[in-house]
């Protein structure tokens, strides 16, 4: 069994910063792509940023230059540094990972989400 647990959300003023963390645990052999998604009320869940096991990254146009995704493969963790936050960044943020578990099964896993609210 695999768990993804996010942390680091909260309330921040426009222009502020937050750092989200996501820890993967369980019967993990290896982790392929990891990413952050977000879902605002009444909207579809969207990809914010992703990172491969080799460190290649992709970003949604709306966050390029403001957000940075990174990972620590030794700790099975992924991070999202969010700077210059805007009210439109307000959403529940979800961690997702493609994980190979024992014995040798590839599956996609989601965290439970962490709320980010940008407001003055």
N, C-alpha and C positions, 0 to 999 in steps of 0.2 A: 504494500500500500504506500502511496505517495501523498505527501501534503505540501502545499505551497501556502506560506503565511506572509502576508504583507504587513508593513508597518510604516509609520512616518507621515501619515496624512494629518490633516488638521485645517484650522482656519488661519488664513494669511491675508495681509492687505495687498492690494494691487501693487505690482513692482517687487514684491517679496520673493522669497525662495523657500523651497521645501525639498527634502531628499527622501524618496521612497525606497524601501528595501523589501526584498522578497527572498525568503529562505525556503529551499526545497529540502525535504527530508523523507526518509523511508528507504525502501529497497531499490536504490538507484545504482545502475551500472554506469550510465553516462547521460549527459544532458546535451541535446542538440540546440536548436534555436530557443531563445528566451525572449519574452517581449512584455510590453506594457500596453494595455488597452484601457479605454475609458468609456463611460456611458453616462451621459447627462439625462435628466428626467425628460421623458418623451422623445428621446433620440436613440438611434441605434448605437450599439457598441462599435467603437472604431479603434483601429490600430494607432497607437501613439509612436512607439519606437520598438525596434527589434534588434537583436544581436545574435550572431552565429557563435558557435563554439570557438571559432578562430578569431572572433572580435570584429567582424564586419557588421556595420550598423546601417539601419534605415530609419528615417523619420517621416512623420506626417509633415506636410508643408506648413501646417499651422504652428508647429513647434520648432521648426528648424532654426538653429541659432540661439534658442532659449533653453532647450532641454538636452540633456546628455545621458545616454544609457551606457552602463558598464556592467561588468560581471566579474565575479571571483570564482573561477572554476574549482579551486581547491575547497572552497566553502559552500559550493552549490548555491551561490547567491547572485542576484541581479539587482541593480540599483537604477534609479531614475533621479537625476539631479534636475530640478526645475527652477529656473531663474526667470526674472522679469514676468512673473505670473500675472495673468489677466483674468477678469471676471469670467470670460468665456472658457477658461480652463477648469472651471468648477464642474466636478463630476465624481463619480465613483471610479477609482482606478483599480484595475485588475492585472495581476501577474499571470502570465501563461508560459508554459514550458513544454517542450517535446522531450520526453524522458524515456530512456530505455531502462526497463526494470528487469529484475531477475525473474525467470531465467533469461530470456532475450525477447522482450516485448516492447514495442514502441507505442507510446500513447501520448495524447495531449492532456494536460492538466491545467486547471484554473485555481487561483487563489480565491479567497472569500471576498476580497475587495477592501479598499480603504478610501474613505471620503476625503476629497480635497475641496475646500471652499475658499474662493478668492473674493473677498468683500471688504469694503471699508466700513 
